[in-house]
Amino acid sequence: MIMETIALELPKPIFEKLARMAELSHRPVIEYLSESLDLKIMPDVPAEMQAELAQMIYLNDKALWDATQPSFLPKESERLRELNQRSRENGLSADETRESDALILKYNFSVLRRARAFALLKLRGFTIPFPPNFSEDVKRA
């Protein structure tokens, strides 16, 4: 892997948190920071999906709340279940494999899009509601 060197100034409280988390994970600060940044920057998704996720910071609050709704349709979910079942039973054709891969990508993007919308809303000060069937124990954690 090719490495680049940069000088980075961090406020002392942020550096202290970073150092504490690195210590707890038994890794050097630079390794912990690199991994954290890699997770935060952008997931490995196609460029057009990266662009949509990046542009979400410019959405108004209503548009972000709208983006928290699943974009993976029930009929797509049902089709993916069918393909998964068929795959377990006797395998998929090449066309079915491509269809399954496309549906999985669309599902994953729906989850990423919703998560990003919730994260941005939280940063804007909104309280993120728990789903109605969410465990009380998890809510308190």
Backbone as JSON, one array per atom type, in Angstrom:
{
  "sequence": "MIMETIALELPKPIFEKLARMAELSHRPVIEYLSESLDLKIMPDVPAEMQAELAQMIYLNDKALWDATQPSFLPKESERLRELNQRSRENGLSADETRESDALILKYNFSVLRRARAFALLKLRGFTIPFPPNFSEDVKRA",
  "N": [[0.84, -1.17, 0.0], [0.58, 2.18, -0.87], [1.69, 4.96, 0.89], [0.78, 8.19, 2.14], [2.0, 11.18, 3.58], [0.89, 13.46, 5.98], [0.54, 16.53, 7.79], [-1.22, 16.96, 10.71], [-3.27, 18.87, 12.69], [-4.84, 18.58, 15.72], [-7.43, 19.34, 18.05], [-6.63, 19.25, 21.51], [-8.45, 17.75, 23.28], [-9.7, 16.03, 21.42], [-7.52, 14.62, 20.39], [-6.74, 13.32, 22.73], [-8.95, 11.62, 23.2], [-8.73, 10.05, 20.91], [-6.21, 8.84, 21.31], [-6.8, 7.4, 23.63], [-8.75, 5.57, 22.69], [-7.22, 4.19, 20.81], [-5.37, 3.01, 22.49], [-7.05, 1.35, 24.02], [-7.8, -0.41, 22.05], [-5.48, -1.64, 21.55], [-3.68, -0.76, 19.58], [-1.45, 1.22, 17.54], [-1.72, 4.82, 17.57], [-1.74, 6.07, 15.01], [-2.47, 3.97, 13.34], [-5.0, 3.33, 14.33], [-6.3, 5.76, 13.83], [-6.12, 5.89, 11.0], [-7.69, 3.65, 10.26], [-10.13, 4.44, 11.36], [-10.69, 6.77, 9.89], [-10.9, 5.65, 7.34], [-13.24, 4.18, 7.6], [-15.03, 6.25, 7.99], [-14.94, 7.98, 5.79], [-15.99, 7.15, 3.11], [-18.03, 4.55, 2.07], [-17.16, 1.53, 0.26], [-18.63, 1.73, -2.47], [-20.28, 1.92, -5.68], [-19.36, 4.72, -7.8], [-21.5, 6.51, -8.48], [-23.23, 6.09, -6.37], [-21.65, 6.87, -4.23], [-21.5, 9.57, -4.78], [-24.18, 10.39, -4.35], [-24.44, 9.85, -1.59], [-22.5, 11.58, -0.57], [-23.55, 14.07, -1.3], [-25.71, 14.31, 0.36], [-25.34, 15.88, 2.61], [-26.15, 18.39, 1.94], [-28.87, 18.37, 1.85], [-32.12, 19.47, 2.9], [-33.77, 19.43, 6.13], [-36.27, 18.06, 5.97], [-35.98, 16.57, 3.6], [-33.91, 14.9, 4.4], [-35.2, 13.46, 6.46], [-37.05, 12.16, 4.86], [-35.27, 10.55, 3.46], [-34.67, 8.65, 5.32], [-36.4, 6.62, 5.05], [-36.95, 3.28, 3.91], [-35.62, 2.38, 0.73], [-35.64, 0.1, -0.62], [-37.74, -1.92, -2.19], [-40.69, -3.81, -1.22], [-41.34, -5.83, -3.13], [-38.86, -6.24, -4.29], [-37.44, -7.22, -2.16], [-38.8, -9.62, -1.72], [-38.2, -10.92, -4.13], [-35.42, -11.2, -3.87], [-35.35, -12.93, -1.68], [-36.48, -15.2, -2.93], [-34.49, -15.76, -4.84], [-32.33, -16.3, -3.14], [-33.27, -18.6, -1.85], [-33.52, -20.35, -4.05], [-30.84, -20.45, -4.75], [-29.74, -21.82, -2.59], [-31.0, -24.28, -2.92], [-30.57, -25.34, -5.6], [-28.71, -23.82, -6.96], [-27.89, -20.9, -8.98], [-28.59, -19.46, -12.18], [-26.42, -17.72, -14.5], [-27.59, -15.26, -15.16], [-29.44, -14.99, -13.08], [-27.69, -14.86, -10.93], [-26.42, -12.41, -11.44], [-28.67, -10.77, -11.18], [-29.3, -11.22, -8.48], [-26.95, -10.22, -7.27], [-27.2, -7.51, -8.01], [-29.55, -6.81, -6.65], [-28.73, -7.2, -4.01], [-26.74, -5.22, -3.82], [-28.38, -2.97, -4.16], [-30.01, -3.19, -1.89], [-28.07, -2.95, 0.18], [-27.2, -0.36, -0.36], [-29.53, 1.05, 0.2], [-29.65, 0.71, 2.96], [-27.25, 2.0, 3.72], [-27.8, 4.6, 2.84], [-30.01, 5.3, 4.44], [-28.79, 5.13, 6.97], [-26.86, 7.14, 6.77], [-28.51, 9.37, 6.48], [-29.83, 9.35, 8.99], [-27.57, 9.76, 10.62], [-26.74, 12.33, 9.82], [-28.99, 13.82, 10.53], [-28.9, 13.47, 13.3], [-26.51, 14.82, 13.85], [-27.42, 17.35, 13.33], [-28.89, 17.85, 15.52], [-31.29, 16.54, 15.97], [-33.46, 14.2, 17.62], [-33.18, 10.82, 17.3], [-35.58, 8.49, 16.59], [-36.41, 5.36, 18.17], [-37.14, 2.22, 16.65], [-40.51, 0.89, 16.84], [-40.56, -1.75, 17.87], [-38.19, -2.1, 19.18], [-35.82, -3.35, 21.47], [-36.09, -2.71, 24.94], [-33.85, -2.94, 26.57], [-31.72, -2.49, 24.82], [-32.2, 0.12, 24.1], [-31.47, 1.48, 26.42], [-28.76, 1.12, 26.51]],
  "CA": [[0.0, 0.0, 0.0], [1.32, 3.44, -0.93], [1.29, 5.83, 2.0], [1.0, 9.62, 2.04], [2.25, 11.8, 4.87], [0.3, 14.78, 6.16], [0.6, 17.08, 9.15], [-2.59, 17.12, 11.15], [-3.42, 19.48, 14.0], [-6.1, 18.22, 16.36], [-7.61, 19.89, 19.4], [-6.13, 18.33, 22.53], [-9.45, 16.77, 23.73], [-9.92, 15.03, 20.37], [-6.35, 13.74, 20.37], [-6.77, 12.47, 23.93], [-9.93, 10.56, 22.94], [-8.13, 9.18, 19.89], [-5.15, 8.06, 21.97], [-7.45, 6.46, 24.56], [-9.38, 4.51, 21.89], [-6.14, 3.39, 20.25], [-4.82, 2.2, 23.59], [-8.03, 0.31, 24.35], [-7.85, -1.41, 20.96], [-4.12, -2.2, 21.47], [-3.08, -0.41, 18.28], [-0.85, 2.56, 17.52], [-2.66, 5.9, 17.27], [-1.83, 6.31, 13.57], [-3.22, 2.85, 12.75], [-6.39, 3.51, 14.74], [-6.8, 6.92, 13.1], [-6.27, 5.52, 9.6], [-8.86, 2.78, 10.15], [-11.33, 5.24, 11.65], [-10.95, 7.63, 8.74], [-11.33, 4.81, 6.23], [-14.64, 3.85, 7.84], [-15.86, 7.45, 7.98], [-14.89, 8.75, 4.55], [-17.03, 6.72, 2.2], [-17.99, 3.11, 1.88], [-16.8, 1.06, -1.08], [-19.8, 1.56, -3.31], [-20.04, 2.56, -6.98], [-19.17, 6.18, -7.78], [-22.77, 7.26, -8.46], [-23.77, 5.97, -5.02], [-20.8, 7.72, -3.39], [-21.9, 10.96, -5.03], [-25.44, 10.65, -3.66], [-24.19, 9.88, -0.15], [-21.75, 12.8, -0.26], [-24.42, 15.24, -1.49], [-26.77, 14.35, 1.36], [-25.1, 16.94, 3.6], [-26.8, 19.62, 1.47], [-30.32, 18.22, 1.9], [-32.79, 20.1, 4.03], [-34.18, 18.45, 7.15], [-37.37, 17.22, 5.48], [-35.43, 15.62, 2.63], [-33.17, 13.89, 5.16], [-36.17, 12.56, 7.09], [-37.56, 11.31, 3.77], [-34.22, 9.59, 3.1], [-34.58, 7.6, 6.33], [-37.34, 5.56, 4.69], [-36.33, 2.27, 3.04], [-35.83, 2.52, -0.71], [-35.67, -1.26, -1.14], [-39.17, -2.21, -2.24], [-41.09, -5.15, -0.79], [-41.25, -6.81, -4.22], [-37.44, -6.54, -4.46], [-37.09, -8.07, -1.02], [-39.36, -10.94, -2.0], [-37.42, -11.53, -5.23], [-34.13, -11.59, -3.32], [-35.6, -14.15, -0.9], [-36.65, -16.29, -3.9], [-33.18, -16.09, -5.41], [-31.53, -16.94, -2.08], [-33.79, -19.96, -1.68], [-33.13, -21.1, -5.24], [-29.39, -20.64, -4.68], [-29.49, -22.9, -1.62], [-31.55, -25.55, -3.39], [-29.91, -25.91, -6.79], [-27.83, -22.86, -7.62], [-28.49, -19.88, -9.83], [-28.02, -19.24, -13.51], [-25.59, -16.51, -14.55], [-28.49, -14.1, -15.12], [-29.98, -14.9, -11.72], [-26.59, -14.41, -10.06], [-26.29, -10.96, -11.66], [-29.85, -10.13, -10.58], [-29.12, -11.29, -7.04], [-25.9, -9.26, -6.91], [-27.74, -6.16, -8.15], [-30.5, -6.6, -5.56], [-27.95, -7.06, -2.77], [-26.14, -3.88, -3.86], [-29.45, -1.99, -3.93], [-30.39, -3.3, -0.48], [-26.99, -2.37, 0.98], [-27.22, 1.09, -0.55], [-30.69, 1.56, 0.94], [-29.26, 0.75, 4.38], [-26.26, 3.07, 3.86], [-28.49, 5.88, 2.64], [-30.79, 5.55, 5.65], [-27.86, 5.36, 8.08], [-26.26, 8.46, 6.58], [-29.55, 10.37, 6.77], [-29.98, 9.4, 10.45], [-26.37, 10.36, 11.21], [-26.76, 13.77, 9.56], [-30.03, 14.4, 11.38], [-28.38, 13.48, 14.68], [-25.55, 15.92, 13.93], [-28.19, 18.6, 13.3], [-29.53, 18.0, 16.81], [-32.56, 15.82, 16.09], [-33.5, 12.95, 18.36], [-33.5, 9.73, 16.38], [-36.5, 7.59, 17.29], [-36.2, 3.92, 18.11], [-38.28, 1.51, 16.04], [-41.48, 0.52, 17.87], [-40.31, -3.07, 18.47], [-36.82, -2.12, 19.64], [-35.7, -3.84, 22.84], [-35.86, -1.7, 25.97], [-32.47, -3.08, 27.05], [-30.83, -1.86, 23.84], [-32.44, 1.55, 24.19], [-30.75, 2.03, 27.56], [-27.31, 0.89, 26.38]],
  "C": [[0.89, 1.24, 0.0], [0.78, 4.35, 0.15], [1.6, 7.28, 1.65], [1.19, 10.17, 3.44], [1.62, 13.18, 4.89], [0.54, 15.23, 7.59], [-0.84, 17.39, 9.54], [-2.61, 17.72, 12.55], [-4.8, 19.15, 14.52], [-6.22, 18.95, 17.69], [-7.22, 18.82, 20.42], [-7.2, 17.33, 23.01], [-9.72, 15.67, 22.69], [-8.74, 14.07, 20.31], [-6.35, 12.81, 21.57], [-7.77, 11.33, 23.78], [-9.38, 9.54, 21.95], [-7.07, 8.27, 20.51], [-5.75, 7.02, 22.91], [-8.08, 5.29, 23.8], [-8.32, 3.61, 21.26], [-5.55, 2.47, 21.31], [-5.76, 1.05, 23.94], [-8.09, -0.79, 23.29], [-6.47, -2.02, 20.71], [-3.48, -1.98, 20.09], [-2.44, 0.96, 18.37], [-1.89, 3.61, 17.1], [-2.83, 6.08, 15.77], [-2.62, 5.2, 12.88], [-4.7, 2.99, 13.08], [-7.02, 4.66, 13.97], [-7.05, 6.58, 11.63], [-7.51, 4.65, 9.39], [-10.15, 3.55, 10.39], [-11.69, 6.12, 10.48], [-11.46, 6.82, 7.55], [-12.8, 4.45, 6.37], [-15.55, 5.07, 7.66], [-15.96, 8.11, 6.61], [-16.02, 8.36, 3.6], [-16.92, 5.23, 2.01], [-17.6, 2.75, 0.44], [-18.06, 0.72, -1.85], [-19.5, 2.24, -4.65], [-20.07, 4.08, -6.89], [-20.48, 6.95, -7.71], [-23.43, 7.19, -7.08], [-22.96, 6.83, -4.05], [-21.22, 9.16, -3.54], [-23.2, 11.29, -4.3], [-25.23, 10.75, -2.16], [-23.46, 11.17, 0.24], [-22.63, 14.03, -0.34], [-25.51, 15.36, -0.42], [-26.56, 15.44, 2.4], [-25.8, 18.24, 3.22], [-28.32, 19.52, 1.49], [-30.9, 18.97, 3.08], [-33.29, 19.01, 4.97], [-35.28, 17.52, 6.65], [-36.85, 16.17, 4.51], [-34.62, 14.53, 3.34], [-34.12, 12.92, 5.87], [-36.78, 11.62, 6.04], [-36.55, 10.21, 3.42], [-34.05, 8.49, 4.14], [-35.53, 6.45, 6.03], [-36.65, 4.56, 3.76], [-36.63, 2.54, 1.57], [-35.81, 1.16, -1.4], [-37.11, -1.73, -1.05], [-39.49, -3.62, -1.77], [-40.99, -6.21, -1.9], [-39.79, -7.19, -4.51], [-36.96, -7.46, -3.35], [-37.58, -9.5, -1.25], [-38.56, -11.65, -3.11], [-36.06, -11.98, -4.72], [-34.27, -12.84, -2.47], [-35.74, -15.37, -1.82], [-35.3, -16.73, -4.46], [-32.29, -16.77, -4.37], [-31.97, -18.38, -1.86], [-33.36, -20.85, -2.85], [-31.63, -21.4, -5.22], [-29.05, -21.78, -3.73], [-29.92, -24.27, -2.17], [-30.78, -26.14, -4.57], [-29.06, -24.91, -7.56], [-28.59, -21.91, -8.53], [-27.83, -19.87, -11.2], [-27.16, -17.97, -13.45], [-26.45, -15.26, -14.47], [-29.07, -13.91, -13.72], [-28.92, -14.44, -10.74], [-26.4, -12.91, -10.21], [-27.46, -10.21, -11.03], [-29.73, -10.11, -9.06], [-28.08, -10.28, -6.57], [-26.42, -7.82, -6.97], [-28.72, -5.84, -7.03], [-29.78, -6.42, -4.22], [-27.3, -5.68, -2.71], [-27.2, -2.82, -3.57], [-29.9, -2.01, -2.47], [-29.34, -2.63, 0.4], [-26.97, -0.86, 0.84], [-28.39, 1.72, 0.19], [-30.34, 1.7, 2.42], [-28.25, 1.88, 4.61], [-26.9, 4.45, 3.78], [-29.28, 6.26, 3.89], [-29.88, 5.89, 6.82], [-27.24, 6.75, 7.97], [-27.27, 9.56, 6.91], [-29.75, 10.49, 8.29], [-28.78, 10.08, 11.1], [-26.37, 11.87, 11.0], [-27.83, 14.46, 10.4], [-29.58, 14.49, 12.83], [-27.38, 14.63, 14.85], [-26.25, 17.28, 13.93], [-29.0, 18.79, 14.59], [-30.86, 17.29, 16.97], [-32.39, 14.58, 16.95], [-33.94, 11.87, 17.38], [-34.38, 8.74, 17.12], [-36.08, 6.13, 17.15], [-37.38, 3.29, 17.39], [-39.22, 1.02, 17.14], [-41.19, -0.81, 18.56], [-38.88, -3.21, 18.99], [-36.76, -2.51, 21.1], [-35.41, -2.71, 23.82], [-34.43, -1.75, 26.5], [-31.5, -2.37, 26.11], [-30.99, -0.35, 23.89], [-31.61, 2.19, 25.31], [-29.24, 1.94, 27.41], [-26.59, 2.1, 25.83]]
}
